[in-house]
Amino acid sequence: MTQPLVYVDAPATTPYRFGLFAAAVVVDPADQREFQAGVEWDPLCVDAPAPTSAAAASDPDREPMAVPDGVPSVQSAVIRLYAGLTGRSVARPDLIDRARRAMGQVEQQSLEHYVWTGEAGSEEFLAAAGTEVLAGSDVAPVPLEEGVGRLEAHIADRAGVLGAVWAPRWTAGWFVGKGLTRVEGPRMVAPLGDPIVFAQTTGVGPGGAAPGDDEAWLYATGPVMVRRSAVFLPKLPEALDRKDNEVFAVAERFYTVGWSCTTAAVKVKLPGVPA
């Protein structure tokens, strides 16, 4: 006689680490109206080095000051994610909660993918065709340690504060092997302290350029902000289709992801990978 299977709890899980939410400022605003159209803010950016003048202030022939015209603005469009499941058993009141938990498990890596590739339809994303490429690396990739150094120097030049270094998640072993990372609290940071977003992504470069087998595209941005709406869930009676007694449990959440001051890319040669 076949014995029935014994139902046990699923294995304990550990949250996703060293991704977008670790590197960004994550805000869950009380006012949900911002998720209708998106958000906008005025970043404080620099362009180092600051200009100087050796001429006396009273010198009528001194060079005029060169200062920025106007205040820069960052706009961040809405990305809408959903997760869920269907089920035939209305005796499972946990279906709605399972949809909520599924959203929590998939939101971070989903945002990383869309913010990198632009597949969510946002105008601002890392791999946009106009993203600046450093050191001519699109033609001649630089060593990994040089690429990280150039990105951190670029952040300092354009932001004046810590920003973020973005790398495909599968490159983390090379970063660690080269001694380019250390852990500071929930963050993994580059040598000069910029947090690293080890992103779940296809890893394409500006304009969708794919790296070679021995290469990877990395990016730098200024400070990153993620804003999240409430999680929208149906009540169980609303999720029940009485025609076939099926529960359609879907969680939806709205996000904006943006960064201040700059976006730049560098293509690196991965050490130890045959060309």
C-alpha positions as CSV (number, residue, x, y, z in Angstrom):
1,M,0.0,0.0,0.0
2,T,1.4,3.4,-1.0
3,Q,1.8,5.8,1.9
4,P,0.8,9.4,1.4
5,L,3.5,12.0,1.3
6,V,4.1,13.9,4.5
7,Y,3.7,17.7,4.1
8,V,6.6,19.7,5.6
9,D,7.6,23.4,5.6
10,A,9.7,24.7,2.7
11,P,13.4,25.3,3.4
12,A,14.2,28.5,5.1
13,T,15.3,31.2,2.7
14,T,17.9,34.0,2.8
15,P,17.1,37.4,1.1
16,Y,18.7,38.4,-2.1
17,R,22.0,40.2,-1.3
18,F,24.2,42.9,-2.8
19,G,21.8,44.0,-5.4
20,L,19.9,47.2,-6.2
21,F,18.2,47.6,-2.9
22,A,21.5,47.4,-1.0
23,A,23.1,50.2,-3.0
24,A,20.1,52.5,-3.4
25,V,18.0,54.7,-1.1
26,V,14.7,52.8,-1.0
27,V,11.6,54.9,-0.2
28,D,8.1,53.6,0.5
29,P,6.1,56.9,0.3
30,A,2.8,57.3,2.0
31,D,1.4,59.4,-0.9
32,Q,0.7,57.0,-3.8
33,R,-0.1,59.7,-6.3
34,E,3.5,59.9,-7.6
35,F,3.1,56.5,-9.2
36,Q,0.5,57.8,-11.7
37,A,3.1,59.6,-13.8
38,G,6.5,59.3,-12.1
39,V,8.8,61.6,-10.1
40,E,11.2,64.4,-10.6
41,W,14.0,65.9,-8.4
42,D,16.8,68.4,-8.6
43,P,20.2,66.7,-7.9
44,L,23.2,68.6,-6.6
45,C,26.0,67.7,-9.0
46,V,29.6,68.9,-9.5
47,D,32.0,69.0,-12.4
48,A,35.5,68.7,-10.9
49,P,37.8,70.4,-10.7
50,A,36.0,73.6,-9.8
51,P,37.3,76.6,-11.8
52,T,39.7,79.1,-10.2
53,S,41.0,82.6,-11.0
54,A,44.4,84.1,-10.2
55,A,43.3,87.6,-11.1
56,A,42.3,90.1,-8.4
57,A,38.7,90.8,-8.0
58,S,39.4,94.4,-8.9
59,D,41.1,93.5,-12.2
60,P,38.8,94.8,-15.0
61,D,40.4,92.3,-17.5
62,R,39.8,89.2,-15.3
63,E,38.1,86.2,-16.9
64,P,34.3,86.1,-16.3
65,M,33.0,83.3,-14.1
66,A,31.7,80.2,-15.9
67,V,28.8,78.7,-14.0
68,P,26.0,76.3,-15.0
69,D,22.9,77.8,-16.6
70,G,19.9,76.6,-14.6
71,V,19.3,73.7,-12.3
72,P,19.5,70.1,-13.6
73,S,16.5,67.8,-13.2
74,V,16.1,64.0,-12.9
75,Q,12.9,62.4,-14.1
76,S,12.0,58.8,-13.2
77,A,9.2,57.0,-15.0
78,V,6.9,54.3,-13.4
79,I,7.7,50.6,-13.8
80,R,4.8,48.3,-13.0
81,L,5.5,44.7,-11.9
82,Y,3.1,41.9,-11.1
83,A,3.5,38.4,-9.7
84,G,1.0,35.8,-8.7
85,L,-0.6,32.4,-9.4
86,T,-3.9,30.7,-10.1
87,G,-5.3,27.8,-8.1
88,R,-8.4,25.6,-8.1
89,S,-8.7,25.3,-4.3
90,V,-10.6,28.0,-2.5
91,A,-9.7,26.1,0.6
92,R,-6.2,27.7,0.3
93,P,-6.6,31.1,1.9
94,D,-2.8,31.6,1.6
95,L,-2.9,32.1,-2.2
96,I,-3.1,35.9,-1.8
97,D,-0.2,35.9,0.7
98,R,1.8,33.7,-1.7
99,A,1.4,36.3,-4.4
100,R,2.7,39.0,-2.0
101,R,5.7,36.9,-1.1
102,A,6.4,36.1,-4.7
103,M,6.5,39.9,-5.5
104,G,9.0,40.4,-2.6
105,Q,11.2,37.7,-4.0
106,V,11.3,38.9,-7.6
107,E,11.1,42.7,-7.5
108,Q,14.7,43.5,-6.9
109,Q,16.3,41.5,-9.7
110,S,13.4,42.4,-12.1
111,L,14.1,46.1,-11.6
112,E,17.8,45.5,-12.1
113,H,17.1,43.9,-15.5
114,Y,14.7,46.6,-16.7
115,V,16.8,49.5,-15.5
116,W,19.9,48.1,-17.2
117,T,18.3,47.1,-20.5
118,G,15.4,49.6,-20.8
119,E,13.0,46.9,-21.7
120,A,10.4,48.4,-19.4
121,G,10.1,51.4,-21.8
122,S,11.8,53.9,-19.6
123,E,13.8,56.7,-21.3
124,E,16.6,56.6,-18.7
125,F,18.4,53.3,-18.4
126,L,22.0,52.2,-18.2
127,A,22.4,50.7,-21.7
128,A,20.9,53.7,-23.6
129,A,22.7,54.5,-26.9
130,G,23.9,57.9,-25.6
131,T,25.6,56.6,-22.4
132,E,29.2,57.8,-22.3
133,V,31.9,55.1,-22.7
134,L,35.1,55.7,-20.8
135,A,38.7,55.3,-22.1
136,G,37.7,54.1,-25.6
137,S,36.9,50.7,-24.0
138,D,34.2,49.9,-26.5
139,V,37.1,49.4,-29.0
140,A,39.8,48.1,-26.6
141,P,38.5,46.7,-23.3
142,V,40.5,47.6,-20.2
143,P,41.5,45.3,-17.4
144,L,38.8,44.8,-14.7
145,E,40.7,46.7,-12.0
146,E,41.3,49.6,-14.3
147,G,37.7,49.7,-15.4
148,V,36.5,49.8,-11.8
149,G,39.0,52.6,-11.0
150,R,37.8,54.7,-14.0
151,L,34.2,54.3,-12.9
152,E,34.9,55.4,-9.4
153,A,37.0,58.4,-10.6
154,H,34.1,59.3,-12.9
155,I,31.6,59.3,-10.1
156,A,33.9,61.6,-8.0
157,D,34.2,64.0,-11.0
158,R,30.6,64.2,-11.8
159,A,28.8,63.7,-8.5
160,G,31.2,64.6,-5.7
161,V,29.6,62.0,-3.5
162,L,29.4,58.2,-3.5
163,G,27.3,56.8,-6.4
164,A,27.0,53.2,-7.6
165,V,29.0,50.8,-9.7
166,W,26.8,48.4,-11.6
167,A,28.1,44.9,-12.7
168,P,26.4,41.7,-14.0
169,R,25.8,39.4,-11.1
170,W,27.9,36.6,-12.6
171,T,31.0,38.8,-12.5
172,A,31.1,38.9,-8.7
173,G,33.7,36.1,-8.5
174,W,36.1,38.1,-10.6
175,F,35.6,41.2,-8.4
176,V,36.3,39.2,-5.3
177,G,39.3,37.4,-6.8
178,K,40.9,40.7,-7.8
179,G,40.3,42.1,-4.3
180,L,38.0,44.9,-5.6
181,T,35.3,44.5,-3.0
182,R,34.7,44.6,0.7
183,V,31.5,44.2,2.7
184,E,30.2,47.3,4.7
185,G,27.0,46.4,6.5
186,P,24.4,45.3,3.9
187,R,26.5,46.7,1.0
188,M,29.4,45.3,-1.0
189,V,31.5,48.3,-2.0
190,A,34.3,49.0,-4.5
191,P,37.8,50.1,-3.4
192,L,36.8,53.8,-2.9
193,G,33.5,53.0,-1.1
194,D,31.0,53.2,-4.0
195,P,28.4,50.5,-3.5
196,I,28.2,47.8,-6.1
197,V,25.0,46.7,-7.7
198,F,25.5,43.1,-8.7
199,A,22.6,43.0,-11.1
200,Q,20.6,40.2,-12.6
201,T,20.9,41.3,-16.2
202,T,21.8,40.4,-19.8
203,G,24.8,42.6,-19.4
204,V,24.5,44.6,-22.6
205,G,26.5,47.7,-23.3
206,P,25.3,51.1,-24.6
207,G,23.0,50.7,-27.6
208,G,22.5,47.0,-26.7
209,A,26.1,46.0,-27.6
210,A,26.7,42.5,-26.4
211,P,30.1,41.8,-24.7
212,G,32.4,39.1,-25.9
213,D,32.9,35.8,-24.0
214,D,35.9,37.3,-22.2
215,E,34.4,40.7,-21.6
216,A,31.8,42.5,-19.5
217,W,30.2,45.9,-19.5
218,L,30.2,47.8,-16.2
219,Y,28.4,51.1,-15.4
220,A,28.7,54.0,-13.0
221,T,25.9,56.3,-11.8
222,G,25.4,58.9,-9.2
223,P,23.3,58.2,-6.1
224,V,20.4,55.9,-6.8
225,M,16.9,56.1,-5.5
226,V,14.1,53.5,-5.7
227,R,10.6,54.4,-4.7
228,R,8.0,51.7,-4.2
229,S,4.2,51.9,-4.0
230,A,2.1,49.8,-1.7
231,V,1.5,46.2,-2.8
232,F,-1.9,46.0,-4.4
233,L,-3.7,42.7,-3.8
234,P,-7.3,41.5,-4.4
235,K,-9.4,40.3,-1.5
236,L,-10.1,36.6,-1.8
237,P,-13.8,37.0,-2.9
238,E,-12.6,39.3,-5.6
239,A,-10.0,36.9,-6.8
240,L,-12.4,34.0,-7.0
241,D,-13.9,33.1,-10.5
242,R,-17.1,31.4,-9.5
243,K,-17.6,29.9,-13.0
244,D,-14.7,27.4,-12.5
245,N,-13.9,27.9,-8.8
246,E,-10.5,29.2,-9.7
247,V,-8.6,31.8,-7.7
248,F,-6.6,34.4,-9.7
249,A,-4.2,35.8,-7.1
250,V,-2.0,38.6,-8.5
251,A,0.1,41.1,-6.6
252,E,1.0,44.4,-8.3
253,R,3.5,47.1,-7.3
254,F,4.7,50.3,-8.9
255,Y,8.2,51.6,-8.8
256,T,10.4,54.5,-9.9
257,V,14.2,54.0,-10.2
258,G,16.5,56.9,-10.9
259,W,19.9,58.4,-10.2
260,S,21.6,61.8,-10.0
261,C,24.3,63.4,-12.0
262,T,25.8,60.9,-14.4
263,T,25.8,57.6,-16.3
264,A,28.9,56.1,-17.8
265,A,30.0,52.7,-19.1
266,V,33.3,50.8,-19.4
267,K,34.0,47.5,-21.1
268,V,36.4,45.3,-19.3
269,K,38.5,42.2,-20.1
270,L,37.8,39.5,-17.6
271,P,41.0,38.0,-16.1
272,G,41.7,34.3,-16.8
273,V,39.1,33.9,-19.6
274,P,40.6,32.7,-22.9
275,A,40.0,35.1,-25.7
